[in-house]
Amino acid sequence: MNKKDLSERDICSNCHIRDRKCRKVRLFLSTIEEQNAIAEKVNALMGLFDALEQEVQKSQVNSEILMQSVLREVFEGVRKVVEI
């Protein structure tokens, strides 16, 4: 049987979660203080990530400039050799 053979009814009929099972599930939540500390840490790390991303972009630009400079020097050097 392929995915096209499954009707919406077939898919949904296999996904029943009974109320009794849901009531037995325990969810452990952090305190608001812990959640705030986690959010602060995530924000700080995101700031570091953004700074690192900017540095990578600057490095890529500098690398491209350097490559163009090297190629220009190589090809101008070839012309000078040919001209002599």
DSSP file (Angstrom, degrees, kcal/mol; ACC not computed):
  #  RESIDUE AA STRUCTURE BP1 BP2  ACC     N-H-->O    O-->H-N    N-H-->O    O-->H-N    TCO  KAPPA ALPHA  PHI   PSI    X-CA   Y-CA   Z-CA
    1    1 A M              0   0    0      0, 0.0     2,-0.2     0, 0.0     5,-0.0   0.000 360.0 360.0 360.0 130.0    0.0    0.0    0.0
    2    2 A N    >>  -     0   0    0      1,-0.1     3,-1.2     0, 0.0     4,-0.5  -0.471 360.0 -95.2 -99.7 176.4    1.4    3.4   -0.9
    3    3 A K  G >4 S+     0   0    0      1,-0.3     3,-1.0     2,-0.2    -1,-0.1   0.812 121.1  60.9 -62.9 -30.7    0.7    6.8    0.6
    4    4 A K  G 34 S+     0   0    0      1,-0.2    -1,-0.3     3,-0.0     0, 0.0   0.774  97.4  60.1 -68.0 -24.8   -1.9    7.6   -2.0
    5    5 A D  G <4 S+     0   0    0     -3,-1.2     2,-0.5     2,-0.1    -1,-0.2   0.669  86.0  91.4 -76.9 -16.4   -3.9    4.6   -0.9
    6    6 A L    <<  -     0   0    0     -3,-1.0     2,-0.1    -4,-0.5    -3,-0.0  -0.680  66.6-152.8 -84.6 125.0   -4.3    6.0    2.6
    7    7 A S     >  -     0   0    0     -2,-0.5     4,-2.0     1,-0.1     5,-0.2  -0.470  29.9-107.2 -87.4 166.4   -7.4    8.1    3.2
    8    8 A E  H  > S+     0   0    0      1,-0.2     4,-2.5     2,-0.2     5,-0.2   0.877 121.6  55.8 -59.8 -37.3   -7.6   10.9    5.8
    9    9 A R  H  > S+     0   0    0      1,-0.2     4,-2.2     2,-0.2    -1,-0.2   0.911 106.1  50.2 -62.1 -43.7   -9.9    8.6    7.8
   10   10 A D  H  > S+     0   0    0      2,-0.2     4,-0.7     1,-0.2    -1,-0.2   0.907 112.7  46.4 -62.1 -42.6   -7.3    5.8    7.9
   11   11 A I  H >< S+     0   0    0     -4,-2.0     3,-0.8     1,-0.2    -2,-0.2   0.941 115.5  44.6 -67.2 -47.1   -4.5    8.1    9.0
   12   12 A C  H >< S+     0   0    0     -4,-2.5     3,-1.6     1,-0.2    -1,-0.2   0.822 103.5  63.6 -69.5 -31.2   -6.6    9.8   11.7
   13   13 A S  H 3< S+     0   0    0     -4,-2.2     3,-0.5     1,-0.3    -1,-0.2   0.736 101.8  52.6 -68.0 -18.9   -8.1    6.6   13.1
   14   14 A N  T << S+     0   0    0     -3,-0.8    -1,-0.3    -4,-0.7    -2,-0.2   0.454  99.3  65.8 -90.8  -1.1   -4.6    5.4   14.0
   15   15 A C    <   +     0   0    0     -3,-1.6     2,-0.2    -4,-0.2    -1,-0.2   0.102  65.0 139.7-111.0  22.2   -3.8    8.6   16.0
   16   16 A H        -     0   0    0     -3,-0.5     2,-0.5     1,-0.0    -3,-0.0  -0.473  28.8-171.2 -71.0 132.8   -6.3    8.4   18.9
   17   17 A I        -     0   0    0     -2,-0.2     2,-0.1     4,-0.0    -2,-0.1  -0.987  20.5-134.9-121.7 119.4   -4.9    9.4   22.2
   18   18 A R     >  -     0   0    0     -2,-0.5     4,-1.9     1,-0.1     3,-0.4  -0.418  14.1-121.9 -78.6 149.9   -7.3    8.6   25.0
   19   19 A D  H  > S+     0   0    0      1,-0.2     4,-1.9     2,-0.2     5,-0.2   0.858 111.7  57.6 -56.3 -39.1   -8.1   11.1   27.7
   20   20 A R  H  > S+     0   0    0      1,-0.2     4,-0.9     2,-0.2    -1,-0.2   0.894 106.2  48.6 -61.8 -40.8   -6.9    8.7   30.4
   21   21 A K  H  > S+     0   0    0     -3,-0.4     4,-0.7     1,-0.2     3,-0.4   0.884 109.0  53.4 -68.0 -37.5   -3.4    8.4   28.8
   22   22 A C  H >< S+     0   0    0     -4,-1.9     3,-0.7     1,-0.2    -1,-0.2   0.875 105.1  54.1 -65.1 -36.7   -3.1   12.2   28.5
   23   23 A R  H 3< S+     0   0    0     -4,-1.9    -1,-0.2     1,-0.2    -2,-0.2   0.751 104.6  55.4 -70.1 -23.3   -3.9   12.6   32.2
   24   24 A K  H 3< S+     0   0    0     -4,-0.9     2,-0.3    -3,-0.4    -1,-0.2   0.652  84.4 101.4 -83.1 -15.7   -1.1   10.2   33.2
   25   25 A V    <<  -     0   0    0     -3,-0.7     2,-0.5    -4,-0.7    -3,-0.0  -0.526  62.5-150.7 -73.9 131.0    1.6   12.1   31.3
   26   26 A R        -     0   0    0     -2,-0.3     2,-0.5     2,-0.0    -2,-0.1  -0.892   7.5-163.7-105.3 130.7    3.7   14.3   33.5
   27   27 A L        -     0   0    0     -2,-0.5     2,-0.6     2,-0.0    -2,-0.0  -0.955   5.6-154.5-112.9 128.3    5.3   17.5   32.2
   28   28 A F        -     0   0    0     -2,-0.5     2,-0.4     0, 0.0    -2,-0.0  -0.907  14.2-170.8-105.8 118.8    8.1   19.0   34.1
   29   29 A L        -     0   0    0     -2,-0.6     2,-0.1     1,-0.0     3,-0.1  -0.841  22.1-118.4-109.9 144.6    8.5   22.8   33.5
   30   30 A S        -     0   0    0     -2,-0.4    -1,-0.0     1,-0.1     2,-0.0  -0.386  39.1 -98.1 -71.9 156.8   11.3   25.0   34.6
   31   31 A T     >  -     0   0    0      1,-0.1     4,-2.6    -2,-0.1     5,-0.2  -0.290  36.1-106.0 -68.0 163.3   10.5   27.8   37.1
   32   32 A I  H  > S+     0   0    0      1,-0.2     4,-2.4     2,-0.2     5,-0.2   0.852 122.7  55.0 -61.2 -34.4   10.1   31.3   35.6
   33   33 A E  H  > S+     0   0    0      2,-0.2     4,-2.3     1,-0.2    -1,-0.2   0.917 109.4  46.1 -64.9 -43.3   13.5   32.2   36.9
   34   34 A E  H  > S+     0   0    0      2,-0.2     4,-2.5     1,-0.2    -2,-0.2   0.900 112.1  51.2 -65.6 -40.5   15.1   29.3   35.1
   35   35 A Q  H  X S+     0   0    0     -4,-2.6     4,-2.5     2,-0.2    -2,-0.2   0.906 110.7  48.8 -62.8 -41.1   13.2   30.1   31.9
   36   36 A N  H  X S+     0   0    0     -4,-2.4     4,-2.5     2,-0.2    -2,-0.2   0.900 110.9  50.3 -65.2 -40.6   14.4   33.7   32.1
   37   37 A A  H  X S+     0   0    0     -4,-2.3     4,-2.3     2,-0.2    -2,-0.2   0.906 111.4  48.7 -63.6 -41.4   18.0   32.6   32.7
   38   38 A I  H  X S+     0   0    0     -4,-2.5     4,-2.7     2,-0.2    -2,-0.2   0.922 111.1  50.0 -63.4 -44.0   17.8   30.2   29.7
   39   39 A A  H  X S+     0   0    0     -4,-2.5     4,-2.5     1,-0.2    -2,-0.2   0.901 110.6  49.9 -62.8 -41.2   16.3   33.0   27.6
   40   40 A E  H  X S+     0   0    0     -4,-2.5     4,-2.4     2,-0.2    -1,-0.2   0.917 111.9  48.0 -62.8 -43.5   19.1   35.4   28.6
   41   41 A K  H  X S+     0   0    0     -4,-2.3     4,-2.6     2,-0.2    -2,-0.2   0.915 111.9  49.4 -63.7 -43.5   21.8   32.8   27.8
   42   42 A V  H  X S+     0   0    0     -4,-2.7     4,-2.5     1,-0.2    -2,-0.2   0.919 111.4  49.6 -62.1 -43.7   20.2   32.1   24.4
   43   43 A N  H  X S+     0   0    0     -4,-2.5     4,-2.0     2,-0.2    -2,-0.2   0.901 111.2  49.2 -62.4 -41.2   20.0   35.8   23.6
   44   44 A A  H  X S+     0   0    0     -4,-2.4     4,-2.0     2,-0.2    -2,-0.2   0.921 112.5  47.6 -63.9 -43.5   23.7   36.2   24.6
   45   45 A L  H  X S+     0   0    0     -4,-2.6     4,-2.6     1,-0.2    -2,-0.2   0.873 109.1  53.7 -65.9 -36.7   24.7   33.3   22.4
   46   46 A M  H  X S+     0   0    0     -4,-2.5     4,-2.6     2,-0.2    -1,-0.2   0.882 106.8  52.6 -64.9 -37.0   22.6   34.6   19.5
   47   47 A G  H  X S+     0   0    0     -4,-2.0     4,-2.2     2,-0.2    -2,-0.2   0.916 110.7  47.0 -62.2 -43.1   24.5   37.9   19.8
   48   48 A L  H  X S+     0   0    0     -4,-2.0     4,-2.6     2,-0.2    -2,-0.2   0.898 111.2  52.2 -64.4 -40.2   27.8   36.0   19.6
   49   49 A F  H  X S+     0   0    0     -4,-2.6     4,-2.6     2,-0.2    -2,-0.2   0.920 109.2  49.3 -61.3 -44.8   26.5   34.1   16.6
   50   50 A D  H  X S+     0   0    0     -4,-2.6     4,-2.0     2,-0.2    -1,-0.2   0.910 111.9  48.6 -62.2 -42.6   25.6   37.3   14.8
   51   51 A A  H  X S+     0   0    0     -4,-2.2     4,-2.1     1,-0.2    -2,-0.2   0.911 112.2  48.8 -63.7 -42.3   29.0   38.8   15.5
   52   52 A L  H  X S+     0   0    0     -4,-2.6     4,-2.3     1,-0.2    -2,-0.2   0.896 108.8  53.3 -63.9 -40.5   30.7   35.6   14.3
   53   53 A E  H  X S+     0   0    0     -4,-2.6     4,-2.1     1,-0.2    -1,-0.2   0.894 108.8  49.6 -62.2 -40.2   28.5   35.6   11.2
   54   54 A Q  H  X S+     0   0    0     -4,-2.0     4,-2.5     2,-0.2    -1,-0.2   0.897 109.8  51.2 -65.1 -40.6   29.6   39.2   10.4
   55   55 A E  H  X S+     0   0    0     -4,-2.1     4,-2.5     2,-0.2    -2,-0.2   0.898 109.2  50.7 -63.0 -40.5   33.3   38.3   10.9
   56   56 A V  H  X S+     0   0    0     -4,-2.3     4,-2.3     2,-0.2    -2,-0.2   0.916 110.3  49.4 -63.6 -43.0   32.8   35.4    8.5
   57   57 A Q  H  X S+     0   0    0     -4,-2.1     4,-2.2     2,-0.2    -2,-0.2   0.914 111.3  48.9 -63.1 -42.9   31.3   37.7    5.9
   58   58 A K  H  X S+     0   0    0     -4,-2.5     4,-2.8     1,-0.2    -2,-0.2   0.910 110.9  51.2 -61.7 -42.3   34.1   40.2    6.3
   59   59 A S  H  X S+     0   0    0     -4,-2.5     4,-2.5     1,-0.2    -2,-0.2   0.887 108.7  51.1 -63.4 -39.4   36.6   37.4    5.9
   60   60 A Q  H  X S+     0   0    0     -4,-2.3     4,-2.3     2,-0.2    -1,-0.2   0.916 111.3  47.4 -64.3 -42.6   35.0   36.2    2.7
   61   61 A V  H  X S+     0   0    0     -4,-2.2     4,-2.4     2,-0.2    -2,-0.2   0.938 113.4  48.0 -63.2 -46.6   35.0   39.7    1.3
   62   62 A N  H  X S+     0   0    0     -4,-2.8     4,-2.5     1,-0.2    -2,-0.2   0.880 110.6  52.3 -62.4 -37.6   38.7   40.1    2.2
   63   63 A S  H  X S+     0   0    0     -4,-2.5     4,-2.6     2,-0.2    -1,-0.2   0.911 109.5  48.7 -63.9 -43.0   39.5   36.7    0.7
   64   64 A E  H  X S+     0   0    0     -4,-2.3     4,-2.4     2,-0.2    -2,-0.2   0.909 111.9  49.1 -63.8 -42.1   37.8   37.7   -2.6
   65   65 A I  H  X S+     0   0    0     -4,-2.4     4,-2.3     2,-0.2    -2,-0.2   0.923 112.2  48.6 -62.6 -44.5   39.8   41.0   -2.7
   66   66 A L  H  X S+     0   0    0     -4,-2.5     4,-2.7     2,-0.2    -2,-0.2   0.912 110.7  50.4 -62.5 -43.3   43.0   39.2   -1.9
   67   67 A M  H  X S+     0   0    0     -4,-2.6     4,-2.7     1,-0.2     5,-0.2   0.919 110.9  49.0 -62.4 -43.7   42.3   36.6   -4.7
   68   68 A Q  H  X S+     0   0    0     -4,-2.4     4,-2.5     1,-0.2    -1,-0.2   0.902 111.8  49.8 -62.0 -40.4   41.6   39.3   -7.2
   69   69 A S  H  X S+     0   0    0     -4,-2.3     4,-2.5     2,-0.2    -2,-0.2   0.923 111.8  47.3 -63.8 -45.2   44.8   41.1   -6.2
   70   70 A V  H  X S+     0   0    0     -4,-2.7     4,-2.6     2,-0.2    -2,-0.2   0.928 113.8  47.5 -63.7 -45.5   46.9   37.9   -6.6
   71   71 A L  H  X S+     0   0    0     -4,-2.7     4,-2.7     2,-0.2     5,-0.3   0.908 111.4  51.0 -63.3 -41.3   45.3   37.1   -9.9
   72   72 A R  H  X S+     0   0    0     -4,-2.5     4,-2.6    -5,-0.2     5,-0.2   0.931 112.1  47.2 -60.3 -45.5   45.8   40.6  -11.2
   73   73 A E  H  X S+     0   0    0     -4,-2.5     4,-2.3     2,-0.2    -2,-0.2   0.898 112.3  49.9 -64.0 -41.1   49.5   40.5  -10.1
   74   74 A V  H  X S+     0   0    0     -4,-2.6     4,-2.0     2,-0.2    -2,-0.2   0.942 114.8  42.8 -63.4 -48.0   50.0   37.1  -11.8
   75   75 A F  H  X S+     0   0    0     -4,-2.7     4,-1.9     2,-0.2    -2,-0.2   0.863 115.1  48.7 -71.4 -34.8   48.5   38.2  -15.1
   76   76 A E  H  X S+     0   0    0     -4,-2.6     4,-2.1    -5,-0.3    -1,-0.2   0.881 110.7  52.3 -68.9 -36.4   50.2   41.5  -15.1
   77   77 A G  H  X S+     0   0    0     -4,-2.3     4,-2.1    -5,-0.2    -2,-0.2   0.873 107.3  52.4 -64.2 -37.8   53.5   39.7  -14.3
   78   78 A V  H  X S+     0   0    0     -4,-2.0     4,-2.4     2,-0.2    -2,-0.2   0.910 108.7  50.2 -64.3 -42.7   52.9   37.4  -17.3
   79   79 A R  H  X S+     0   0    0     -4,-1.9     4,-2.7     1,-0.2    -2,-0.2   0.907 109.6  50.9 -61.4 -41.9   52.4   40.4  -19.6
   80   80 A K  H  X S+     0   0    0     -4,-2.1     4,-1.4     2,-0.2    -1,-0.2   0.901 110.7  48.7 -63.7 -40.4   55.6   41.9  -18.3
   81   81 A V  H  < S+     0   0    0     -4,-2.1    -1,-0.2     1,-0.2    -2,-0.2   0.911 113.6  46.6 -64.7 -41.8   57.5   38.7  -19.0
   82   82 A V  H  < S+     0   0    0     -4,-2.4    -2,-0.2     1,-0.2    -1,-0.2   0.873 109.1  55.4 -68.1 -37.2   56.0   38.4  -22.5
   83   83 A E  H  <        0   0    0     -4,-2.7    -1,-0.2     1,-0.3    -2,-0.2   0.802 360.0 360.0 -67.2 -29.2   56.8   42.1  -23.2
   84   84 A I     <        0   0    0     -4,-1.4    -1,-0.3    -3,-0.2    -2,-0.2   0.486 360.0 360.0 -74.6 360.0   60.5   41.7  -22.4
